[in-house]
Amino acid sequence: MTTTTTAAHCRQRLLYLHATTPNIGSALVGAALHEPRPGGMSQMDPMQKDPTYNTVHEAIIDGWRVIHFPLQMAPFDDREIDVLGYEFILEKWEPVEG
């Protein structure tokens, strides 16, 4: 017997990854995971010693889907504006337990 998982039985997880360039193979400078539960938002910590992923590509391999690519109109220097790298937003739908 085959069962399918529908959106009604799943929750969307969001992962914000900030990379040094708009390339999915670039090194990350920060990440924040937002879980679909009360208190499930984490703060971005660029000083985290052991990041879950080193690149956006690694997250894609692990099943995350990119739903937002960074704007690539012009390069910028992080010292000149208040932005942390190039922001990718990824999602993963996972079954709700219980």
N, C-alpha and C positions, 0 to 999 in steps of 0.2 A: 504494500500500500504506500503510495507516494503522497506526501503532504507538501503544501507550498506555504511559504510565509508571505503574508500580505503586509502592506504598510500599517494596517490597523493593529497588527501584532508585533510591529517593530518600532524602534526608536532611532532617531537620527542622532548620531554623534558628530560633533564638529571639531576639526583640528585646524588651527591657524598656524601656518609655518612661515617664517620670515627668512628669506635667503639673501645671499650677498649679491646675486644677479637674478634676472628673470628666467634663467635656465634651470630646469628641474634637477640637474645634476650639481648645482652649486651648493656650497656649504651653507648650513643654517646658522642664523644668528639668534634665533628665538623661536619659541613654540608655546602654544596654549591649547589645552584640551578642554572642551566644553561638553560635559556629560549631561544627558537628558534626565536629570533628577535634581531635587532641591539641594543647593550647595555644591553642585557638580561642576562649577566653573573654576578653572585654575588660572592663576596669574602667569603672565609671561615672565620667565626668568632666564635672561641671556647668560647668566653665570652658572647655570645647571651643569654639573660635572659630567653626567652620563645621560645625554639626550636619548630618547627612544629611537629617533632617526637622525641620520647625519645629512640626508638630502630629501627633497620632495620625492625623488624617484624611489627611494627606499620605502617611503610610506605607501606609494602606489603599489609596489610589489607586495606589500602587506595587506592589500585589499582596500585601501582608501581611494576615493574617487575625487579628482579635482573638480570643484564646482565654481571656482573663481581663480582666474589667472591675474597676476599683477599687470597694471598698466605699463606699457613699455615705450611711452612717448619720448622720454629723454632720460639719460642716466642722471643719477644724483649722488651727492656725497652726504653720508649720514651726519657729518659734522655740521652741515649747513642748514638742514631742515629737521623738524621733529618727527621723523619717520624711522621705523626700525626695519631696514631692509625691504625686499620685495615680498609682499604678502600674497600667499597662496591660501585658499580656504579649501579644505577637503572634508568629505563626509563619508560616513560608514553607517549603514543601516544594520542593526542587529536585533535579533528576537528579544522580546520582553520576557523575562523569566517570571514565573509565578502565575 
